[in-house]
Amino acid sequence: MFIIPLQAIVLYLISEYLHRSLSYGSKTLYVILMLPGTIAHELSHAFVALLMGARITKFSVIPSGDTLGHVEYTAPKIPLIGNTAISIAPLIGCPAILLIISGYFGAHFDLPPGSIDILAELRFIIDGAFSFITGLDYLNWKTYVFIYLALTLGAGAAPSKTDIISMLPGLIIIFAAIYALNYFGFNIGYVNNVFSWLSAALTIAIIPLLAVTVMVAMLKLIAAVK
């Protein structure tokens, strides 16, 4: 579970690279192309905010500053942990949508085994990205629709700077509490399962997004050589 913050950071960095690469031309076109992921991102925030007892005061998928959309809400009934849950919601919501639609488009994801080995997790992600690239049927139109959806939903799963700042205090407390419970011999296997599911969700978002990043980087390299 301790790889989750690293996964979130990796997802953020990949998303920022694609944001800079793809918005270089028409910003308006980029905003429109990213709209499905933006909607999924903000709806995930809003849905969990309601579950945490907050009230939505503003919902927008119109760009403002460096963000493609934003949600404003009152303080959740569950302090600190509520804000953390709201902040990490897109990390689960967007990959869940991607996983649900993948079967229709003929894509397949191997869920990562539960592990605390960061290097093993990173190898799984890198191998998964190249398997994703080589496993697609490029003669089928559905493949290109899925690549687009993987791009926008993967980017939609990425946390914003505000999300990262909001989730860190809660995650630190949660990890410290889990470490303490483990230290004193309490059985918290179900908690580990929850974090394994979250790690798997992040991997589902990272793999196609990393694959698209590789494709974009290759196209930029080819263009530079020409």
N, C-alpha and C positions, 0 to 999 in steps of 0.2 A: 504493500500500500504506500510505502514511502517514495515510490516512483511517480505517484500521481502529480505532485507539484512539478516535477521535471517534465512529465508529459504535457502538462498545461503550458509550461514555458515554451516547449518545443512547438506545440500547436500555435501558440501566439507568434513565435518567430517566423514559422512557415507562412502563416496567414499574412503577416506584415510584408514579407518578401513578395508574395503574390499580389498584395494590395498595391505595392509600389510598381510592380512589373506590369500589371494589367490596367492600372488607372493612368498609365503614362500618356495614353492617347486621349480618348474622350472620357472625361469624368462622368458625364451623364450616362453614357452607354455602360460604363462599369457599374454604376449605381443600379441601373435597371437589371443587368445580368446577375448581380449579387442579391437582388430583391428576395428570392425564395429563402436564402440562408438568413438574411436580415430578419424577415418575418418570423422564421422558426426560432431564431435567437431571442428576439424580443418577446414572443409568445411564451417561450420557456420561462423567461424571467417572470412574466406576468402571472402565469399559471401557478408557479411555486410561491410567488408573493401572496397570492390569494390563499393558498394552502397554509401559509405561515400566519394568516390572520391580518395581513396588510390590506390596504385599500389602494387600488390603482388610481392615481391622480392624473397621469398623462401617459399616453402610448403613441409613439411615432416611429415610422420607418422612413422618415425623410432625413437626409444627412444634415448633421449639425457639427461643424468643426471637423474633427478627425473621426467622428463616429457616423456610421450609416443609419443608426436609429437609436432610440433610447426609451426607457420606461422609468417613470417616476412613481413612487408609492410611499404610503405612510409607514411608520415604524412597524415591523412585524411583532406579533404578540409574543413570539419566542425570541428574546434578545440574543444578539451575537450569532448563535447557531442559525437563527432564522435568516439573518443577512448572508451567512455563508452558504446556506442551502439555495437562496435566491441567486447568488452570484455564480454558483457552479451549475445551475439548472441547464444552460445551453450545452454544457459538456456532456449531458445525458440526453437531452431532448433531440438535438440535431443528429447525433449518431443513431439514436433509436429510429428516427424517420429513415435514415439512410439504410439501416439494416432491414427495415420492413419492406422497402421498395427494391432492395437489391435482387431478390428472387425473381421479380418480374423482368428485370433487365439482364438476367443471366449471370450476375456477379455473385461471387462467393467469398465469404470472410471466414477465416479460421480464427476462432476466439483464442486469445493468449492464455496459457496456463497460469494459474495463480503463482506468483513468484515474487521474492524480495530482491532477486538478483537483477540489478539495474542493467548490467551489460547484456544479460540474457534477454531482457525485455527489449532493449535497443536492437539487438540482432534480429529478434522476431519482427519488429517494426520494419527494419530495412529489408529483410527477406520478403516480408508481406507486401511491401511496396513494389518490388520487382516482380513478384508473383502476380500482383494485380495487373501490372503493365503487360506482362507476357500472356496472361490468361484471358485477356479480353478478345472478343471476336470483332475485329476491325472491319469486317465486311457486313456487319449488322448495324443498322441505323440506331438500334437501341443502345448500342455501346456508347455512341457519342452523346446521346441524351443523358446516359448515366454518368459519363465523365463530367458533363456540365453540372449535374445535380451533386455529384461527389465534391466538385470544386466549391459550389455555393454553400452546400450544407456543411462541408468540412470547415470552410472559412467561418460559417455561422456558429460553429461549435467553439471557435477560438475565443478565449476570454479577452475582454478589453482591459486596458490599464486599470480602469475603475473596478472591474470585476476582480482582478488580481489583488488589488489593495483591500477590497471588501472581504474577500474570502480568506486571506492570510491569517488574521487573528483567530477566527473560528477554527481553521484547520490546525493551527498550532495547539490550541486548547484540546481539540479532539485527539490529535496524535499523542499529546502529552498524557491525556487520560487513558488512552489505549495502552501506551507504554507502561503506565503505572499499574493498570489492571493486570497486564501480562506479568509484570514483575512480581505482583503479589499472588499470582497463581489463579486468577479468575478465568473462567472459560468464556471467551468472547468470540467464538468461532463465527457466529452469525455476523458480527461486525466486520470481521475479515472478509466474509463473503460479499458484504455490501461494497467494500472498497475494491474487491476483485472485479465486481460488476462494473464499477466506475472506471477502473483501469481498462477493462475490456472495451467500454464505450469510447474512451479516449483513443484507444488503438484503432478502433473502427473508423474514427474521424481522421486520424493521422495518416493511415496507410494510403487511402486514395488521394489525400491532399499532398502527401509527399510524392506520390507517383505523378500527379499533375505538375508539381513543382519541378520534377526532373524533366518532364516533357517541355515545360516553358523554358527552362534553362538550356536545354538542347536546341530549341528553336532560336533562342537569342544567340547562342554560340554559332549556329549555322549562318544566321543573318550577319553576324559580325565578321565571319570568315569571308562571306561573299562581298 
